[in-house]
Amino acid sequence: MVDNQIATLGITAADRVSLLASFGFDAAIPDLYPALLTGAAVVPVDVRAHGVAHAARELARHEVTVYHSTPTVVEDYCARNGQTFEWTEEGLRTRHVRPSFVDEPHTGATVWFNQANLFHVSSLGEEVSEVLLELYPEADLPRNAYFADGSPIPVADLDKIREVYDEVSYAFPWQDGDIMVINNMLMAHGREPFTGKRRILVAMTG
């Protein structure tokens, strides 16, 4: 079982593996032993003592790369975060309905604040989209975006949104010592392809 877990998940010494079960419980075997045999780090989290929200923060803080838990933990997380879920033959399918527009609290401005244009399969480009749709039924794509009622979003609509992003985007030449501070509700951010080395330092506030 352990060898199969290592091979299936491709666990290596560079990974950080979650451990949500007690060390003395047999459910810990698929997490603990693959890490011990490959040199991966184990990130134990006591869900029963601290809850799912704490577990989510710890997994993010330790940059866990291999996550494994019982279905009840996943289901509890979905329920707490307003997500619906279903277990299929291929695994877990989740849905999360989010608003298209929100009011920015400091200015009161109503702003477009979602990533439907990025989450939709068409954002990957025609060639990649076609390959994915050959490999998976549309409902089983790794991620996708729909209208709140589950109906498909026309690609032409998403193309128009991307066109508007391009029209209002602003680029400038960076200089040594430059610092960017943005209100991410009023201003999106991104980058164009480039060559050369880069070092990324990011600070985020609530």
Backbone bond lengths (Angstrom), bond angles and torsions (degrees), N, CA, C in turn:
res aa  C-N    CA-C-N  psi(-1)  N-CA   C-N-CA  omega(-1)  CA-C   N-CA-C  phi
1 M - - - 1.463 - - 1.533 111.09 -
2 V 1.337 115.74 -42.76 1.459 119.93 -178.04 1.524 110.78 -65.30
3 D 1.349 116.77 -45.15 1.467 120.13 178.14 1.516 111.27 -59.38
4 N 1.329 116.41 -39.85 1.458 120.83 179.15 1.521 111.12 -65.28
5 Q 1.332 116.69 -39.35 1.466 120.87 178.24 1.526 110.64 -63.05
6 I 1.322 116.76 -42.83 1.469 120.91 -179.73 1.528 110.26 -64.12
7 A 1.341 115.81 -45.71 1.463 120.15 -177.08 1.526 111.61 -69.05
8 T 1.328 116.87 -44.12 1.466 120.97 -176.94 1.519 111.98 -64.55
9 L 1.332 116.22 -42.79 1.465 120.09 -177.44 1.520 112.92 -91.95
10 G 1.333 116.78 -7.10 1.460 119.75 179.24 1.512 112.97 62.78
11 I 1.336 117.33 39.30 1.459 121.74 -176.14 1.527 110.53 -70.33
12 T 1.330 115.92 133.12 1.463 121.95 178.51 1.529 109.21 -131.63
13 A 1.322 115.69 177.42 1.461 120.92 179.73 1.530 112.43 -63.49
14 A 1.319 117.06 -18.04 1.468 120.60 -178.98 1.525 112.50 -81.54
15 D 1.335 117.69 -10.23 1.468 121.36 -174.68 1.519 112.52 -83.52
16 R 1.347 114.10 160.21 1.461 122.94 170.81 1.515 106.41 -124.35
17 V 1.317 116.25 118.04 1.468 122.19 -170.24 1.524 109.95 -105.36
18 S 1.324 116.56 130.54 1.462 120.24 178.10 1.523 110.87 -71.42
19 L 1.317 116.20 147.60 1.464 122.27 174.32 1.521 107.55 -136.36
20 L 1.326 115.87 100.18 1.463 120.64 -177.22 1.519 112.57 -100.31
21 A 1.339 117.17 -12.34 1.458 121.18 179.20 1.524 110.16 -93.29
22 S 1.329 116.98 157.47 1.452 121.69 176.95 1.519 110.82 -63.21
23 F 1.333 116.36 146.78 1.466 120.32 178.97 1.526 111.66 -57.12
24 G 1.324 117.18 -30.64 1.466 120.82 -177.03 1.516 113.82 -88.11
25 F 1.320 117.77 1.46 1.462 121.97 -176.25 1.524 108.69 -100.57
26 D 1.342 117.40 139.33 1.470 119.30 -175.51 1.520 113.02 -63.33
27 A 1.333 118.14 -19.35 1.466 120.82 177.59 1.523 111.32 -66.55
28 A 1.345 117.67 -14.88 1.458 120.60 179.39 1.525 111.74 -76.31
29 I 1.345 117.28 -17.86 1.468 120.49 -174.88 1.517 112.75 -58.48
30 P 1.359 119.96 -47.34 1.480 119.62 -178.30 1.527 113.75 -63.47
31 D 1.340 117.77 -17.28 1.460 120.95 179.94 1.529 111.24 -100.28
32 L 1.317 116.05 -45.59 1.458 121.12 -171.65 1.525 112.91 -72.56
33 Y 1.317 117.29 -50.46 1.459 119.98 -174.30 1.534 113.97 -69.90
34 P 1.330 119.96 -39.98 1.469 117.73 175.02 1.526 112.47 -57.87
35 A 1.344 116.00 -36.94 1.464 119.15 178.56 1.523 110.92 -67.95
36 L 1.324 116.65 -43.05 1.461 120.42 -179.89 1.520 111.80 -63.18
37 L 1.320 117.18 -37.43 1.462 121.08 -176.18 1.526 113.52 -81.11
38 T 1.320 117.25 -19.18 1.472 120.01 -178.56 1.524 112.69 -108.43
39 G 1.321 116.74 -13.67 1.458 119.66 -176.84 1.515 113.51 89.25
40 A 1.340 116.84 7.11 1.466 120.33 177.90 1.528 110.05 -69.58
41 A 1.322 116.05 156.31 1.464 121.14 177.26 1.525 109.98 -82.90
42 V 1.329 116.48 145.44 1.462 121.76 176.55 1.528 108.48 -106.13
43 V 1.326 116.02 132.27 1.462 121.11 178.62 1.522 108.27 -114.58
44 P 1.358 117.42 94.34 1.466 119.60 179.98 1.530 111.54 -79.12
45 V 1.309 116.72 137.22 1.465 122.54 177.96 1.522 108.44 -135.17
46 D 1.319 117.08 127.65 1.464 121.72 -179.75 1.529 109.07 -89.44
47 V 1.317 115.86 92.09 1.466 120.60 -177.38 1.523 111.07 -67.60
48 R 1.323 117.05 -38.90 1.464 120.15 -177.77 1.525 111.79 -64.00
49 A 1.322 116.90 -35.36 1.461 119.81 -177.88 1.520 112.83 -81.37
50 H 1.335 116.50 -36.37 1.464 119.38 -171.05 1.524 114.98 -116.70
51 G 1.329 118.24 -11.50 1.454 120.69 176.12 1.515 114.11 91.20
52 V 1.327 114.57 169.71 1.462 121.70 -175.06 1.526 111.95 -69.55
53 A 1.341 117.48 -38.19 1.471 119.94 -178.64 1.532 110.21 -61.27
54 H 1.329 116.33 -41.99 1.466 120.55 177.39 1.520 110.21 -62.85
55 A 1.331 115.93 -42.10 1.471 120.21 179.73 1.521 110.90 -60.39
56 A 1.333 116.37 -43.12 1.470 120.20 179.71 1.524 111.04 -61.33
57 R 1.334 116.65 -41.79 1.468 120.25 179.38 1.528 111.12 -65.20
58 E 1.345 116.45 -42.24 1.456 119.89 -178.37 1.528 111.80 -67.68
59 L 1.312 116.66 -40.07 1.464 119.88 179.00 1.524 110.70 -63.64
60 A 1.330 115.85 -37.92 1.466 119.53 177.81 1.524 110.59 -71.29
61 R 1.336 117.18 -41.47 1.470 121.23 -177.54 1.519 111.52 -62.91
62 H 1.329 116.43 -37.84 1.462 120.75 -178.69 1.536 112.43 -91.95
63 E 1.327 115.99 4.46 1.475 121.85 176.95 1.524 111.54 52.35
64 V 1.345 115.08 53.40 1.461 121.02 -179.96 1.527 110.33 -63.14
65 T 1.322 116.65 133.13 1.465 121.50 -178.58 1.525 112.87 -105.09
66 V 1.345 116.80 -21.19 1.470 121.06 177.88 1.524 107.95 -126.44
67 Y 1.329 115.64 112.52 1.465 121.16 -176.76 1.520 109.85 -109.60
68 H 1.318 116.38 132.87 1.459 120.78 179.20 1.517 108.10 -145.13
69 S 1.320 116.94 131.69 1.461 120.02 178.02 1.516 109.63 -155.76
70 T 1.312 115.85 171.01 1.455 120.45 174.04 1.518 108.96 -73.54
71 P 1.319 118.18 153.47 1.470 120.36 -179.32 1.520 113.38 -55.52
72 T 1.339 118.69 -32.76 1.464 119.77 -175.95 1.527 111.55 -63.83
73 V 1.334 118.18 -33.34 1.466 120.31 178.94 1.521 109.97 -67.33
74 V 1.332 116.45 -44.17 1.466 120.87 178.68 1.525 109.84 -63.16
75 E 1.308 117.31 -44.20 1.455 121.28 -178.86 1.522 111.36 -63.66
76 D 1.338 116.86 -38.99 1.457 120.64 178.36 1.520 110.49 -65.73
77 Y 1.343 116.69 -41.51 1.461 120.39 178.61 1.530 110.20 -61.27
78 C 1.330 117.00 -45.38 1.465 120.68 179.64 1.521 110.92 -60.62
79 A 1.330 116.03 -44.77 1.460 120.28 -178.50 1.524 111.49 -62.33
80 R 1.334 116.75 -40.07 1.460 120.97 -178.60 1.528 111.99 -70.50
81 N 1.324 117.11 -22.85 1.456 120.61 -175.59 1.526 113.16 -110.90
82 G 1.334 117.06 17.91 1.457 120.89 173.63 1.505 114.94 71.52
83 Q 1.329 117.67 23.35 1.461 121.42 179.98 1.526 110.05 -103.37
84 T 1.328 116.19 140.38 1.458 119.92 171.02 1.524 107.86 -93.39
85 F 1.317 116.61 156.90 1.464 119.62 -176.61 1.520 109.61 -147.72
86 E 1.302 115.22 159.51 1.461 121.75 171.20 1.521 108.29 -151.28
87 W 1.322 115.65 145.03 1.456 121.72 177.19 1.521 108.28 -94.51
88 T 1.318 115.94 124.21 1.461 121.32 179.78 1.526 109.35 -114.08
89 E 1.306 116.48 178.23 1.467 119.93 177.40 1.524 111.42 -63.96
90 E 1.323 116.47 -24.31 1.466 121.04 -179.17 1.524 112.80 -91.48
91 G 1.338 117.28 -9.88 1.464 119.41 -178.93 1.516 111.89 135.31
92 L 1.318 116.01 -140.60 1.456 122.38 -175.35 1.520 111.04 -101.56
93 R 1.335 116.28 133.76 1.463 121.91 174.82 1.524 107.90 -120.18
94 T 1.323 117.24 124.78 1.456 121.24 -179.62 1.524 110.62 -117.09
95 R 1.319 115.38 155.92 1.471 121.65 175.31 1.513 108.36 -136.80
96 H 1.310 115.88 140.08 1.457 120.66 -179.35 1.522 108.55 -138.71
97 V 1.317 117.91 112.90 1.462 122.45 179.74 1.521 108.59 -88.46
98 R 1.321 115.62 121.49 1.455 121.67 -178.07 1.525 110.15 -125.34
99 P 1.338 117.99 155.00 1.466 120.01 -179.67 1.528 111.75 -70.99
100 S 1.328 115.83 150.93 1.466 120.73 175.57 1.520 111.30 -79.69
101 F 1.341 116.25 -36.25 1.455 122.38 -178.13 1.523 109.49 -126.44
102 V 1.326 115.93 148.22 1.464 121.19 174.65 1.526 108.32 -137.50
103 D 1.322 116.22 164.07 1.464 121.66 176.48 1.529 109.16 -95.51
104 E 1.330 116.08 122.57 1.461 120.35 177.85 1.527 107.95 -69.92
105 P 1.339 118.63 125.35 1.474 120.44 -168.63 1.524 115.18 -66.36
106 H 1.325 119.71 -27.48 1.464 120.26 -175.76 1.520 112.54 -84.53
107 T 1.329 116.81 -37.75 1.464 119.96 -177.67 1.523 112.53 -102.60
108 G 1.336 117.03 -18.49 1.448 120.76 -175.81 1.517 113.51 78.08
109 A 1.323 117.10 2.75 1.463 121.27 -178.30 1.525 110.39 -69.37
110 T 1.322 116.07 137.56 1.458 121.23 173.94 1.526 107.89 -84.57
111 V 1.319 116.48 120.60 1.463 120.04 -172.68 1.525 111.20 -126.51
112 W 1.318 115.16 148.21 1.468 122.06 170.69 1.523 106.86 -67.09
113 F 1.334 117.08 120.09 1.463 119.79 -174.07 1.519 109.50 -143.81
114 N 1.311 115.38 74.42 1.465 120.72 174.55 1.524 107.76 -160.95
115 Q 1.313 116.58 173.07 1.456 120.02 -176.46 1.525 111.71 -125.21
116 A 1.316 116.03 36.45 1.467 119.57 178.47 1.522 111.01 -57.08
117 N 1.329 116.33 -37.87 1.463 119.76 -178.77 1.527 111.89 -68.43
118 L 1.336 117.93 -22.01 1.463 121.13 178.10 1.528 112.03 -94.00
119 F 1.328 116.79 -36.16 1.461 120.13 -177.85 1.526 112.58 -76.29
120 H 1.334 116.64 -25.72 1.460 119.41 -178.53 1.520 110.51 -64.84
121 V 1.321 116.33 142.70 1.468 120.43 -175.76 1.525 112.35 -58.52
122 S 1.321 117.96 -27.00 1.468 120.35 -178.51 1.523 112.49 -66.89
123 S 1.353 117.23 -17.85 1.466 119.81 179.85 1.518 111.89 -67.21
124 L 1.330 117.66 -17.58 1.464 122.01 -178.15 1.526 112.39 -81.89
125 G 1.322 116.55 -5.81 1.459 119.78 -177.70 1.519 111.08 95.69
126 E 1.307 115.63 156.53 1.470 120.95 -173.32 1.527 112.22 -61.31
127 E 1.322 117.31 -44.33 1.472 120.24 -175.59 1.525 111.54 -64.90
128 V 1.333 117.15 -48.80 1.462 120.85 -179.07 1.522 110.66 -66.43
129 S 1.329 116.96 -40.22 1.467 120.72 178.88 1.528 111.27 -59.27
130 E 1.329 116.03 -43.72 1.463 119.97 -179.58 1.521 111.28 -63.90
131 V 1.333 116.64 -40.98 1.468 120.37 179.11 1.522 110.62 -63.46
132 L 1.324 117.42 -45.34 1.464 120.92 -179.95 1.523 111.54 -61.95
133 L 1.326 116.45 -41.47 1.461 119.99 -179.10 1.522 112.04 -72.05
134 E 1.325 117.31 -18.93 1.457 120.40 171.87 1.526 111.01 -77.82
135 L 1.328 116.28 -30.81 1.465 121.34 -177.81 1.520 112.60 -84.95
136 Y 1.342 117.15 -33.75 1.463 121.28 -174.22 1.529 111.13 -128.22
137 P 1.338 117.05 148.00 1.470 118.66 164.67 1.530 107.57 -63.77
138 E 1.317 117.58 153.15 1.466 119.94 -175.81 1.528 112.00 -56.13
139 A 1.348 116.92 -36.62 1.464 120.32 -178.41 1.523 112.50 -67.78
140 D 1.338 117.84 -18.76 1.461 121.58 -177.08 1.524 113.34 -105.72
141 L 1.331 117.65 11.56 1.461 119.72 176.30 1.529 109.70 -59.89
142 P 1.339 118.28 147.46 1.471 120.29 -179.82 1.518 113.19 -52.45
143 R 1.324 117.12 -36.65 1.462 120.58 171.95 1.516 108.28 -159.33
144 N 1.323 115.10 155.45 1.459 120.73 179.33 1.518 107.86 -165.05
145 A 1.309 117.21 169.65 1.465 121.91 -179.55 1.521 109.76 -130.71
146 Y 1.335 115.15 141.94 1.458 122.75 179.39 1.524 108.67 -136.60
147 F 1.340 116.01 169.28 1.456 119.50 167.34 1.531 108.31 -66.24
148 A 1.327 116.14 162.57 1.469 120.40 -175.47 1.522 113.06 -59.60
149 D 1.337 117.33 -27.09 1.463 119.79 179.79 1.526 112.50 -85.11
150 G 1.331 116.69 2.93 1.460 120.81 178.60 1.514 114.70 91.71
151 S 1.323 117.69 -3.61 1.462 120.05 -179.75 1.529 109.84 -78.85
152 P 1.334 117.24 153.48 1.478 120.12 -175.98 1.520 112.56 -70.06
153 I 1.323 115.81 146.44 1.463 122.17 174.27 1.532 107.57 -89.07
154 P 1.319 119.06 123.22 1.471 119.76 179.18 1.519 111.55 -57.93
155 V 1.317 116.47 134.98 1.465 120.70 -179.79 1.526 110.41 -60.23
156 A 1.337 117.16 -33.45 1.465 120.16 179.33 1.527 111.23 -60.61
157 D 1.337 117.20 -36.53 1.465 120.85 177.80 1.528 110.71 -65.51
158 L 1.342 115.70 -43.04 1.457 119.85 179.58 1.521 111.39 -67.71
159 D 1.330 116.64 -36.46 1.464 120.17 176.75 1.531 110.55 -62.27
160 K 1.331 116.43 -37.53 1.465 120.43 178.58 1.523 110.22 -65.68
161 I 1.333 117.17 -40.27 1.467 120.88 178.20 1.530 110.03 -62.48
162 R 1.336 116.51 -44.09 1.465 120.26 178.65 1.537 110.86 -63.86
163 E 1.329 115.94 -35.96 1.465 120.66 178.40 1.527 110.59 -63.49
164 V 1.344 116.03 -41.34 1.466 120.15 178.95 1.526 110.14 -66.16
165 Y 1.341 116.95 -40.96 1.468 119.46 175.50 1.528 110.40 -54.96
166 D 1.327 116.26 -45.98 1.464 120.38 -179.25 1.531 111.21 -63.13
167 E 1.335 116.28 -38.40 1.464 120.38 -176.73 1.526 111.70 -67.28
168 V 1.318 117.71 -37.13 1.473 120.30 -174.67 1.527 112.77 -99.87
169 S 1.324 117.14 1.00 1.460 118.98 -179.37 1.528 110.72 -69.28
170 Y 1.306 114.79 151.59 1.465 120.79 -177.82 1.522 108.49 -132.85
171 A 1.315 117.42 129.48 1.454 122.13 179.28 1.517 109.42 -124.26
172 F 1.317 116.11 149.41 1.456 120.39 179.04 1.526 108.99 -147.74
173 P 1.327 117.02 155.05 1.472 119.78 179.84 1.526 110.90 -76.77
174 W 1.324 116.50 123.97 1.464 120.89 177.79 1.521 110.12 -73.76
175 Q 1.329 115.29 146.15 1.450 121.56 175.20 1.524 109.11 -126.72
176 D 1.331 116.52 158.26 1.458 120.47 179.14 1.520 110.61 -54.33
177 G 1.330 115.26 132.52 1.460 119.79 178.76 1.509 114.69 91.38
178 D 1.335 118.57 -7.02 1.466 120.97 179.66 1.529 110.93 -65.58
179 I 1.318 115.78 141.03 1.458 123.07 175.22 1.522 107.54 -130.58
180 M 1.330 116.60 134.41 1.462 120.30 177.72 1.525 109.37 -111.48
181 V 1.311 116.41 129.18 1.464 123.10 173.67 1.524 107.01 -124.37
182 I 1.315 117.31 123.19 1.467 119.74 -178.11 1.519 110.68 -130.35
183 N 1.304 115.33 155.41 1.460 122.46 167.66 1.523 105.22 -92.18
184 N 1.334 117.47 107.44 1.454 120.83 -170.30 1.524 113.48 -72.25
185 M 1.337 117.73 -6.09 1.456 119.81 172.91 1.519 110.96 -85.28
186 L 1.333 116.70 -28.50 1.463 120.84 -179.40 1.525 112.46 -97.57
187 M 1.310 116.65 -19.75 1.464 120.65 -175.61 1.523 110.00 -139.50
188 A 1.326 116.53 123.99 1.459 120.23 173.54 1.525 108.08 -80.76
189 H 1.320 116.30 169.38 1.457 119.03 178.37 1.523 109.97 -145.42
190 G 1.302 116.33 156.03 1.456 121.26 -179.95 1.516 108.66 -177.72
191 R 1.316 116.37 -168.95 1.456 120.02 178.44 1.515 110.03 -149.59
192 E 1.309 115.44 158.70 1.453 122.17 174.44 1.534 108.91 -94.80
193 P 1.335 118.01 159.65 1.476 119.87 177.01 1.523 111.06 -58.67
194 F 1.320 116.47 147.50 1.454 120.53 178.92 1.519 108.98 -154.36
195 T 1.318 116.33 171.09 1.459 121.74 176.72 1.523 108.52 -116.98
196 G 1.341 115.83 158.56 1.453 120.14 179.88 1.511 112.23 106.31
197 K 1.313 116.15 175.99 1.461 121.74 -178.14 1.516 110.44 -85.04
198 R 1.313 115.61 155.66 1.456 119.53 175.37 1.518 109.38 -148.04
199 R 1.295 116.26 154.88 1.459 123.29 174.91 1.518 107.16 -129.90
200 I 1.325 116.26 126.44 1.460 120.39 -174.60 1.519 109.92 -106.78
201 L 1.309 116.95 123.87 1.461 123.39 173.63 1.519 107.22 -124.04
202 V 1.320 117.66 117.00 1.462 121.82 -174.90 1.525 109.96 -127.97
203 A 1.302 116.94 135.51 1.466 122.11 172.60 1.515 107.95 -122.11
204 M 1.327 117.45 133.09 1.466 121.85 -178.77 1.519 109.21 -123.62
205 T 1.328 116.85 138.81 1.454 121.49 178.68 1.529 108.85 -126.12
206 G 1.313 115.85 154.15 1.459 120.99 -179.97 1.508 111.33 -83.32
